[in-house]
Every structure is written in C-alpha cells, then in structure tokens.
Amino acid sequence: MEYVVESQHQARQPYVAVRTTVEMGAIGASMGEQFERLYGWLGAHGVTPSGAPWARYLSVGASEVEVEVAAPVATPPDAADGGAIAGVLPACEVASTVHTGPYDHLVDAYAAVNEWLHGQGLQSTGAMWEVYLTSPEEEPDPGRWRTLVCYPYMR
C-alpha cells in the first residue's frame, strides 16, 4: 500500500481514557477489552464521545507498551473514577497518514510516517496515536478498516 503523509495542526482535544501496560504480543487482544472498559465507563457516566476513538502509545519498551485507549469529548468530566482518566491532548503539529486494511499491517503506516519525518529533518516529540476511523463493529471486512496514524512533531 502506498501512504500519503501529511502535516496538519491538531487542535487541543479533551478526552476520557483508560490506560494499561501490556506485552507487545498481546496489544491486539487487549484492545477490545480496553475499549469495552472505556465505553462502559462513558455510558455509566452519561458522557458522549465527540469523535472517533484512538489508542495512544505512551511508553514503548522492549517487551511491553503503555497504551491509553481514549475517546474525544466536548468537555472533560471534572473527575474520572473506576479506572478512567480525563485529560487533554495538547494542540500540536502532527505528521499523519491513513492506513486502509487490517490492524496487523499498521506497522507499514508507522514506517511511512517515520520515513517522512526523517526526510523532512524532523523528529517526533511525543506519544504517537492511532485514530480508528472505521469501527470493526460496523464494518466486518478488515480490508476496509481505516486508521489514521499520527506522530506529533516540532519544527
């Protein structure tokens, strides 16, 4: 697949999330459980997402990754409980590309964004994230899933 990488401004975005640390090989299996926790919390607290959910990779180690599964909200709740956190994704510049297909090929999209950043003489400045533009619950064909891969950077 050919990727088109674009630079864009990411506006400040309030969100609600759940965090976990998981072994690299178990990320995919863990995502469904984390999204169930997140949307269960949102439903129980009457909080409506204002856009597509994402997963942000806060810390990547040799064998484990700390991941934050989040949903954007118009206004973050005053406090979160039950394992959920409220936060704000700060405004930033991002390099991004859209991946179409199964999640196990997202590594190619990440490589394309990294290559673009390197070619521009730029470096990522924070945690990268994936925005799930297509829900597997609404589109059963993994070949049609669309995921936006984002890396924040500074000039």
Number of C-alpha atoms within 10 A of each C-alpha: 9 9 16 13 20 13 16 13 11 15 11 11 17 19 24 27 27 22 20 14 16 18 14 14 11 11 15 12 10 15 17 12 10 20 19 11 18 23 20 12 20 19 11 9 12 9 17 14 18 14 14 15 23 22 22 21 18 16 14 15 9 7 9 15 19 17 24 23 24 27 26 22 22 13 17 17 15 7 10 17 9 8 12 19 18 20 20 14 12 12 12 16 19 23 22 27 21 21 26 20 16 15 15 9 12 18 11 14 24 21 12 19 23 19 14 19 20 12 10 10 9 15 16 19 14 15 15 20 22 22 19 20 17 18 15 14 7 8 11 11 11 15 11 15 19 19 24 18 26 27 24 22 18 11 9
